[in-house]
Amino acid sequence: PDDIFLYVYPKAGTTWAQVILYTLTNHGEAFDHDMAKYFAHTQTLEHIGEEGLKTMHRPYVIKSHLPFDRIPYHKKAKYVCV
């Protein structure tokens, strides 16, 4: 239930949306206070794969440039499509 998937067309605001979601899930904490924490909580699905998801820190934002219909859906997860 705390999984957030971010799907954005390339060059359409991925980083902007990622920073907003990170800030919302970290009680307003700016991402530049701890860049290692920021990158640990915001990964790209195409880079880390399914195994990488198991080691990510929660709450996390999983971003992808894949089309939404190519990603498995779970009714308890949250999805943001830009």
PAZARO-995485 format. One record per atom (N, C-alpha, C): atom name; x, y, z; residue in three letters; residue number from 1. Coordinates in nm, 3 decimals. Example, Ala and Ser with C-alpha at 12.3 -4.5 7.8 and 13.67 -1.06 7.14 Angstrom:
2
<node at="N" x="1.319" y="-0.569" z="0.780" aa="Ala" i="1"/>
<node at="CA" x="1.230" y="-0.450" z="0.780" aa="Ala" i="1"/>
<node at="C" x="1.320" y="-0.330" z="0.780" aa="Ala" i="1"/>
<node at="N" x="1.285" y="-0.225" z="0.708" aa="Ser" i="2"/>
<node at="CA" x="1.367" y="-0.106" z="0.714" aa="Ser" i="2"/>
<node at="C" x="1.290" y="0.003" z="0.787" aa="Ser" i="2"/>
! end
This chain:
82
<node at="N" x="0.080" y="-0.123" z="0.000" aa="Pro" i="1"/>
<node at="CA" x="0.000" y="0.000" z="0.000" aa="Pro" i="1"/>
<node at="C" x="0.084" y="0.128" z="0.000" aa="Pro" i="1"/>
<node at="N" x="0.211" y="0.120" z="0.035" aa="Asp" i="2"/>
<node at="CA" x="0.292" y="0.241" z="0.034" aa="Asp" i="2"/>
<node at="C" x="0.379" y="0.253" z="-0.091" aa="Asp" i="2"/>
<node at="N" x="0.360" y="0.164" z="-0.188" aa="Asp" i="3"/>
<node at="CA" x="0.434" y="0.172" z="-0.314" aa="Asp" i="3"/>
<node at="C" x="0.375" y="0.281" z="-0.403" aa="Asp" i="3"/>
<node at="N" x="0.463" y="0.365" z="-0.457" aa="Ile" i="4"/>
<node at="CA" x="0.420" y="0.470" z="-0.549" aa="Ile" i="4"/>
<node at="C" x="0.497" y="0.451" z="-0.679" aa="Ile" i="4"/>
<node at="N" x="0.425" y="0.437" z="-0.789" aa="Phe" i="5"/>
<node at="CA" x="0.484" y="0.422" z="-0.920" aa="Phe" i="5"/>
<node at="C" x="0.463" y="0.552" z="-0.997" aa="Phe" i="5"/>
<node at="N" x="0.570" y="0.603" z="-1.054" aa="Leu" i="6"/>
<node at="CA" x="0.565" y="0.727" z="-1.131" aa="Leu" i="6"/>
<node at="C" x="0.596" y="0.694" z="-1.277" aa="Leu" i="6"/>
<node at="N" x="0.503" y="0.721" z="-1.364" aa="Tyr" i="7"/>
<node at="CA" x="0.520" y="0.695" z="-1.508" aa="Tyr" i="7"/>
<node at="C" x="0.513" y="0.826" z="-1.582" aa="Tyr" i="7"/>
<node at="N" x="0.622" y="0.857" z="-1.651" aa="Val" i="8"/>
<node at="CA" x="0.632" y="0.984" z="-1.722" aa="Val" i="8"/>
<node at="C" x="0.694" y="0.959" z="-1.859" aa="Val" i="8"/>
<node at="N" x="0.638" y="1.022" z="-1.961" aa="Tyr" i="9"/>
<node at="CA" x="0.697" y="1.018" z="-2.093" aa="Tyr" i="9"/>
<node at="C" x="0.835" y="1.083" z="-2.084" aa="Tyr" i="9"/>
<node at="N" x="0.938" y="1.030" z="-2.150" aa="Pro" i="10"/>
<node at="CA" x="1.072" y="1.089" z="-2.141" aa="Pro" i="10"/>
<node at="C" x="1.072" y="1.238" z="-2.174" aa="Pro" i="10"/>
<node at="N" x="1.148" y="1.312" z="-2.096" aa="Lys" i="11"/>
<node at="CA" x="1.165" y="1.457" z="-2.112" aa="Lys" i="11"/>
<node at="C" x="1.034" y="1.533" z="-2.090" aa="Lys" i="11"/>
<node at="N" x="0.947" y="1.479" z="-2.004" aa="Ala" i="12"/>
<node at="CA" x="0.818" y="1.545" z="-1.978" aa="Ala" i="12"/>
<node at="C" x="0.801" y="1.581" z="-1.831" aa="Ala" i="12"/>
<node at="N" x="0.910" y="1.592" z="-1.756" aa="Gly" i="13"/>
<node at="CA" x="0.901" y="1.633" z="-1.616" aa="Gly" i="13"/>
<node at="C" x="0.924" y="1.522" z="-1.516" aa="Gly" i="13"/>
<node at="N" x="1.000" y="1.420" z="-1.552" aa="Thr" i="14"/>
<node at="CA" x="1.024" y="1.308" z="-1.462" aa="Thr" i="14"/>
<node at="C" x="1.090" y="1.354" z="-1.332" aa="Thr" i="14"/>
<node at="N" x="1.199" y="1.427" z="-1.342" aa="Thr" i="15"/>
<node at="CA" x="1.271" y="1.470" z="-1.223" aa="Thr" i="15"/>
<node at="C" x="1.185" y="1.562" z="-1.138" aa="Thr" i="15"/>
<node at="N" x="1.114" y="1.652" z="-1.199" aa="Trp" i="16"/>
<node at="CA" x="1.025" y="1.744" z="-1.128" aa="Trp" i="16"/>
<node at="C" x="0.921" y="1.666" z="-1.049" aa="Trp" i="16"/>
<node at="N" x="0.853" y="1.571" z="-1.112" aa="Ala" i="17"/>
<node at="CA" x="0.752" y="1.491" z="-1.045" aa="Ala" i="17"/>
<node at="C" x="0.815" y="1.404" z="-0.936" aa="Ala" i="17"/>
<node at="N" x="0.932" y="1.352" z="-0.962" aa="Gln" i="18"/>
<node at="CA" x="1.004" y="1.268" z="-0.866" aa="Gln" i="18"/>
<node at="C" x="1.037" y="1.347" z="-0.739" aa="Gln" i="18"/>
<node at="N" x="1.085" y="1.468" z="-0.753" aa="Val" i="19"/>
<node at="CA" x="1.118" y="1.552" z="-0.637" aa="Val" i="19"/>
<node at="C" x="0.992" y="1.585" z="-0.558" aa="Val" i="19"/>
<node at="N" x="0.883" y="1.614" z="-0.625" aa="Ile" i="20"/>
<node at="CA" x="0.757" y="1.644" z="-0.555" aa="Ile" i="20"/>
<node at="C" x="0.711" y="1.523" z="-0.475" aa="Ile" i="20"/>
<node at="N" x="0.712" y="1.405" z="-0.535" aa="Leu" i="21"/>
<node at="CA" x="0.668" y="1.285" z="-0.464" aa="Leu" i="21"/>
<node at="C" x="0.762" y="1.251" z="-0.349" aa="Leu" i="21"/>
<node at="N" x="0.892" y="1.269" z="-0.368" aa="Tyr" i="22"/>
<node at="CA" x="0.988" y="1.245" z="-0.259" aa="Tyr" i="22"/>
<node at="C" x="0.957" y="1.338" z="-0.142" aa="Tyr" i="22"/>
<node at="N" x="0.935" y="1.465" z="-0.171" aa="Thr" i="23"/>
<node at="CA" x="0.906" y="1.562" z="-0.065" aa="Thr" i="23"/>
<node at="C" x="0.778" y="1.527" z="0.009" aa="Thr" i="23"/>
<node at="N" x="0.676" y="1.488" z="-0.064" aa="Leu" i="24"/>
<node at="CA" x="0.549" y="1.450" z="-0.001" aa="Leu" i="24"/>
<node at="C" x="0.562" y="1.326" z="0.088" aa="Leu" i="24"/>
<node at="N" x="0.643" y="1.230" z="0.047" aa="Thr" i="25"/>
<node at="CA" x="0.657" y="1.107" z="0.125" aa="Thr" i="25"/>
<node at="C" x="0.758" y="1.120" z="0.239" aa="Thr" i="25"/>
<node at="N" x="0.827" y="1.233" z="0.247" aa="Asn" i="26"/>
<node at="CA" x="0.926" y="1.255" z="0.353" aa="Asn" i="26"/>
<node at="C" x="0.895" y="1.378" z="0.436" aa="Asn" i="26"/>
<node at="N" x="0.768" y="1.403" z="0.458" aa="His" i="27"/>
<node at="CA" x="0.719" y="1.508" z="0.547" aa="His" i="27"/>
<node at="C" x="0.776" y="1.646" z="0.513" aa="His" i="27"/>
<node at="N" x="0.787" y="1.676" z="0.385" aa="Gly" i="28"/>
<node at="CA" x="0.832" y="1.807" z="0.340" aa="Gly" i="28"/>
<node at="C" x="0.983" y="1.826" z="0.340" aa="Gly" i="28"/>
<node at="N" x="1.059" y="1.722" z="0.373" aa="Glu" i="29"/>
<node at="CA" x="1.205" y="1.731" z="0.375" aa="Glu" i="29"/>
<node at="C" x="1.258" y="1.752" z="0.233" aa="Glu" i="29"/>
<node at="N" x="1.341" y="1.854" z="0.218" aa="Ala" i="30"/>
<node at="CA" x="1.399" y="1.882" z="0.086" aa="Ala" i="30"/>
<node at="C" x="1.495" y="1.771" z="0.048" aa="Ala" i="30"/>
<node at="N" x="1.496" y="1.735" z="-0.080" aa="Phe" i="31"/>
<node at="CA" x="1.580" y="1.625" z="-0.125" aa="Phe" i="31"/>
<node at="C" x="1.729" y="1.657" z="-0.119" aa="Phe" i="31"/>
<node at="N" x="1.766" y="1.784" z="-0.118" aa="Asp" i="32"/>
<node at="CA" x="1.908" y="1.819" z="-0.123" aa="Asp" i="32"/>
<node at="C" x="1.978" y="1.811" z="0.013" aa="Asp" i="32"/>
<node at="N" x="1.904" y="1.779" z="0.119" aa="His" i="33"/>
<node at="CA" x="1.968" y="1.763" z="0.250" aa="His" i="33"/>
<node at="C" x="2.050" y="1.634" z="0.257" aa="His" i="33"/>
<node at="N" x="2.007" y="1.532" z="0.186" aa="Asp" i="34"/>
<node at="CA" x="2.077" y="1.404" z="0.189" aa="Asp" i="34"/>
<node at="C" x="2.056" y="1.336" z="0.054" aa="Asp" i="34"/>
<node at="N" x="2.147" y="1.361" z="-0.039" aa="Met" i="35"/>
<node at="CA" x="2.132" y="1.308" z="-0.174" aa="Met" i="35"/>
<node at="C" x="2.136" y="1.156" z="-0.177" aa="Met" i="35"/>
<node at="N" x="2.213" y="1.092" z="-0.089" aa="Ala" i="36"/>
<node at="CA" x="2.217" y="0.946" z="-0.085" aa="Ala" i="36"/>
<node at="C" x="2.079" y="0.891" z="-0.049" aa="Ala" i="36"/>
<node at="N" x="2.013" y="0.954" z="0.045" aa="Lys" i="37"/>
<node at="CA" x="1.877" y="0.912" z="0.084" aa="Lys" i="37"/>
<node at="C" x="1.780" y="0.932" z="-0.032" aa="Lys" i="37"/>
<node at="N" x="1.794" y="1.045" z="-0.099" aa="Tyr" i="38"/>
<node at="CA" x="1.707" y="1.075" z="-0.213" aa="Tyr" i="38"/>
<node at="C" x="1.718" y="0.967" z="-0.320" aa="Tyr" i="38"/>
<node at="N" x="1.840" y="0.930" z="-0.357" aa="Phe" i="39"/>
<node at="CA" x="1.858" y="0.828" z="-0.460" aa="Phe" i="39"/>
<node at="C" x="1.819" y="0.689" z="-0.412" aa="Phe" i="39"/>
<node at="N" x="1.829" y="0.662" z="-0.282" aa="Ala" i="40"/>
<node at="CA" x="1.787" y="0.532" z="-0.228" aa="Ala" i="40"/>
<node at="C" x="1.636" y="0.516" z="-0.231" aa="Ala" i="40"/>
<node at="N" x="1.563" y="0.628" z="-0.230" aa="His" i="41"/>
<node at="CA" x="1.417" y="0.624" z="-0.227" aa="His" i="41"/>
<node at="C" x="1.352" y="0.649" z="-0.363" aa="His" i="41"/>
<node at="N" x="1.430" y="0.684" z="-0.464" aa="Thr" i="42"/>
<node at="CA" x="1.376" y="0.713" z="-0.597" aa="Thr" i="42"/>
<node at="C" x="1.461" y="0.645" z="-0.702" aa="Thr" i="42"/>
<node at="N" x="1.419" y="0.530" z="-0.745" aa="Gln" i="43"/>
<node at="CA" x="1.493" y="0.451" z="-0.841" aa="Gln" i="43"/>
<node at="C" x="1.415" y="0.436" z="-0.972" aa="Gln" i="43"/>
<node at="N" x="1.485" y="0.404" z="-1.078" aa="Thr" i="44"/>
<node at="CA" x="1.423" y="0.381" z="-1.207" aa="Thr" i="44"/>
<node at="C" x="1.406" y="0.230" z="-1.227" aa="Thr" i="44"/>
<node at="N" x="1.285" y="0.189" z="-1.252" aa="Leu" i="45"/>
<node at="CA" x="1.252" y="0.047" z="-1.267" aa="Leu" i="45"/>
<node at="C" x="1.339" y="-0.020" z="-1.373" aa="Leu" i="45"/>
<node at="N" x="1.361" y="0.047" z="-1.485" aa="Glu" i="46"/>
<node at="CA" x="1.440" y="-0.012" z="-1.593" aa="Glu" i="46"/>
<node at="C" x="1.587" y="-0.035" z="-1.552" aa="Glu" i="46"/>
<node at="N" x="1.636" y="0.038" z="-1.455" aa="His" i="47"/>
<node at="CA" x="1.775" y="0.023" z="-1.411" aa="His" i="47"/>
<node at="C" x="1.793" y="-0.081" z="-1.302" aa="His" i="47"/>
<node at="N" x="1.698" y="-0.091" z="-1.210" aa="Ile" i="48"/>
<node at="CA" x="1.716" y="-0.180" z="-1.096" aa="Ile" i="48"/>
<node at="C" x="1.645" y="-0.314" z="-1.111" aa="Ile" i="48"/>
<node at="N" x="1.540" y="-0.318" z="-1.192" aa="Gly" i="49"/>
<node at="CA" x="1.466" y="-0.442" z="-1.213" aa="Gly" i="49"/>
<node at="C" x="1.390" y="-0.487" z="-1.090" aa="Gly" i="49"/>
<node at="N" x="1.328" y="-0.602" z="-1.100" aa="Glu" i="50"/>
<node at="CA" x="1.244" y="-0.654" z="-0.992" aa="Glu" i="50"/>
<node at="C" x="1.326" y="-0.682" z="-0.866" aa="Glu" i="50"/>
<node at="N" x="1.446" y="-0.735" z="-0.882" aa="Glu" i="51"/>
<node at="CA" x="1.531" y="-0.766" z="-0.766" aa="Glu" i="51"/>
<node at="C" x="1.570" y="-0.639" z="-0.690" aa="Glu" i="51"/>
<node at="N" x="1.594" y="-0.532" z="-0.762" aa="Gly" i="52"/>
<node at="CA" x="1.631" y="-0.406" z="-0.699" aa="Gly" i="52"/>
<node at="C" x="1.520" y="-0.348" z="-0.613" aa="Gly" i="52"/>
<node at="N" x="1.397" y="-0.376" z="-0.649" aa="Leu" i="53"/>
<node at="CA" x="1.284" y="-0.327" z="-0.570" aa="Leu" i="53"/>
<node at="C" x="1.285" y="-0.384" z="-0.429" aa="Leu" i="53"/>
<node at="N" x="1.337" y="-0.503" z="-0.415" aa="Lys" i="54"/>
<node at="CA" x="1.337" y="-0.569" z="-0.284" aa="Lys" i="54"/>
<node at="C" x="1.434" y="-0.503" z="-0.185" aa="Lys" i="54"/>
<node at="N" x="1.531" y="-0.429" z="-0.235" aa="Thr" i="55"/>
<node at="CA" x="1.630" y="-0.366" z="-0.148" aa="Thr" i="55"/>
<node at="C" x="1.610" y="-0.216" z="-0.131" aa="Thr" i="55"/>
<node at="N" x="1.511" y="-0.159" z="-0.196" aa="Met" i="56"/>
<node at="CA" x="1.486" y="-0.016" z="-0.184" aa="Met" i="56"/>
<node at="C" x="1.432" y="0.019" z="-0.046" aa="Met" i="56"/>
<node at="N" x="1.458" y="0.143" z="-0.002" aa="His" i="57"/>
<node at="CA" x="1.410" y="0.192" z="0.126" aa="His" i="57"/>
<node at="C" x="1.269" y="0.245" z="0.111" aa="His" i="57"/>
<node at="N" x="1.183" y="0.213" z="0.205" aa="Arg" i="58"/>
<node at="CA" x="1.045" y="0.260" z="0.201" aa="Arg" i="58"/>
<node at="C" x="1.030" y="0.387" z="0.285" aa="Arg" i="58"/>
<node at="N" x="0.940" y="0.476" z="0.254" aa="Pro" i="59"/>
<node at="CA" x="0.856" y="0.474" z="0.135" aa="Pro" i="59"/>
<node at="C" x="0.939" y="0.512" z="0.013" aa="Pro" i="59"/>
<node at="N" x="0.905" y="0.457" z="-0.099" aa="Tyr" i="60"/>
<node at="CA" x="0.982" y="0.486" z="-0.219" aa="Tyr" i="60"/>
<node at="C" x="0.893" y="0.519" z="-0.337" aa="Tyr" i="60"/>
<node at="N" x="0.956" y="0.584" z="-0.434" aa="Val" i="61"/>
<node at="CA" x="0.892" y="0.619" z="-0.560" aa="Val" i="61"/>
<node at="C" x="0.966" y="0.542" z="-0.668" aa="Val" i="61"/>
<node at="N" x="0.894" y="0.459" z="-0.741" aa="Ile" i="62"/>
<node at="CA" x="0.953" y="0.382" z="-0.850" aa="Ile" i="62"/>
<node at="C" x="0.915" y="0.453" z="-0.979" aa="Ile" i="62"/>
<node at="N" x="1.014" y="0.504" z="-1.048" aa="Lys" i="63"/>
<node at="CA" x="0.984" y="0.577" z="-1.171" aa="Lys" i="63"/>
<node at="C" x="1.013" y="0.489" z="-1.292" aa="Lys" i="63"/>
<node at="N" x="0.942" y="0.519" z="-1.400" aa="Ser" i="64"/>
<node at="CA" x="0.958" y="0.442" z="-1.523" aa="Ser" i="64"/>
<node at="C" x="0.915" y="0.526" z="-1.641" aa="Ser" i="64"/>
<node at="N" x="0.976" y="0.496" z="-1.755" aa="His" i="65"/>
<node at="CA" x="0.933" y="0.557" z="-1.881" aa="His" i="65"/>
<node at="C" x="0.854" y="0.458" z="-1.965" aa="His" i="65"/>
<node at="N" x="0.828" y="0.340" z="-1.910" aa="Leu" i="66"/>
<node at="CA" x="0.748" y="0.242" z="-1.983" aa="Leu" i="66"/>
<node at="C" x="0.603" y="0.289" z="-1.989" aa="Leu" i="66"/>
<node at="N" x="0.530" y="0.248" z="-2.091" aa="Pro" i="67"/>
<node at="CA" x="0.388" y="0.282" z="-2.095" aa="Pro" i="67"/>
<node at="C" x="0.314" y="0.216" z="-1.978" aa="Pro" i="67"/>
<node at="N" x="0.215" y="0.283" z="-1.927" aa="Phe" i="68"/>
<node at="CA" x="0.142" y="0.234" z="-1.810" aa="Phe" i="68"/>
<node at="C" x="0.086" y="0.094" z="-1.832" aa="Phe" i="68"/>
<node at="N" x="0.040" y="0.064" z="-1.952" aa="Asp" i="69"/>
<node at="CA" x="-0.019" y="-0.068" z="-1.977" aa="Asp" i="69"/>
<node at="C" x="0.085" y="-0.180" z="-1.981" aa="Asp" i="69"/>
<node at="N" x="0.213" y="-0.147" z="-1.972" aa="Arg" i="70"/>
<node at="CA" x="0.320" y="-0.248" z="-1.971" aa="Arg" i="70"/>
<node at="C" x="0.365" y="-0.283" z="-1.829" aa="Arg" i="70"/>
<node at="N" x="0.305" y="-0.219" z="-1.731" aa="Ile" i="71"/>
<node at="CA" x="0.343" y="-0.238" z="-1.592" aa="Ile" i="71"/>
<node at="C" x="0.235" y="-0.315" z="-1.519" aa="Ile" i="71"/>
<node at="N" x="0.272" y="-0.417" z="-1.440" aa="Pro" i="72"/>
<node at="CA" x="0.171" y="-0.490" z="-1.363" aa="Pro" i="72"/>
<node at="C" x="0.098" y="-0.396" z="-1.267" aa="Pro" i="72"/>
<node at="N" x="-0.030" y="-0.419" z="-1.253" aa="Tyr" i="73"/>
<node at="CA" x="-0.113" y="-0.334" z="-1.169" aa="Tyr" i="73"/>
<node at="C" x="-0.147" y="-0.406" z="-1.039" aa="Tyr" i="73"/>
<node at="N" x="-0.144" y="-0.332" z="-0.929" aa="His" i="74"/>
<node at="CA" x="-0.188" y="-0.384" z="-0.800" aa="His" i="74"/>
<node at="C" x="-0.281" y="-0.281" z="-0.738" aa="His" i="74"/>
<node at="N" x="-0.396" y="-0.324" z="-0.694" aa="Lys" i="75"/>
<node at="CA" x="-0.499" y="-0.230" z="-0.648" aa="Lys" i="75"/>
<node at="C" x="-0.458" y="-0.151" z="-0.524" aa="Lys" i="75"/>
<node at="N" x="-0.361" y="-0.199" z="-0.446" aa="Lys" i="76"/>
<node at="CA" x="-0.319" y="-0.127" z="-0.326" aa="Lys" i="76"/>
<node at="C" x="-0.205" y="-0.027" z="-0.352" aa="Lys" i="76"/>
<node at="N" x="-0.139" y="-0.038" z="-0.465" aa="Ala" i="77"/>
<node at="CA" x="-0.030" y="0.055" z="-0.497" aa="Ala" i="77"/>
<node at="C" x="-0.089" y="0.187" z="-0.548" aa="Ala" i="77"/>
<node at="N" x="-0.007" y="0.289" z="-0.546" aa="Lys" i="78"/>
<node at="CA" x="-0.048" y="0.419" z="-0.599" aa="Lys" i="78"/>
<node at="C" x="0.029" y="0.446" z="-0.728" aa="Lys" i="78"/>
<node at="N" x="-0.039" y="0.502" z="-0.826" aa="Tyr" i="79"/>
<node at="CA" x="0.020" y="0.529" z="-0.956" aa="Tyr" i="79"/>
<node at="C" x="0.001" y="0.674" z="-0.992" aa="Tyr" i="79"/>
<node at="N" x="0.109" y="0.736" z="-1.038" aa="Val" i="80"/>
<node at="CA" x="0.105" y="0.873" z="-1.086" aa="Val" i="80"/>
<node at="C" x="0.153" y="0.870" z="-1.230" aa="Val" i="80"/>
<node at="N" x="0.068" y="0.914" z="-1.320" aa="Cys" i="81"/>
<node at="CA" x="0.101" y="0.918" z="-1.463" aa="Cys" i="81"/>
<node at="C" x="0.106" y="1.062" z="-1.508" aa="Cys" i="81"/>
<node at="N" x="0.217" y="1.103" z="-1.567" aa="Val" i="82"/>
<node at="CA" x="0.231" y="1.240" z="-1.617" aa="Val" i="82"/>
<node at="C" x="0.236" y="1.232" z="-1.768" aa="Val" i="82"/>
! end
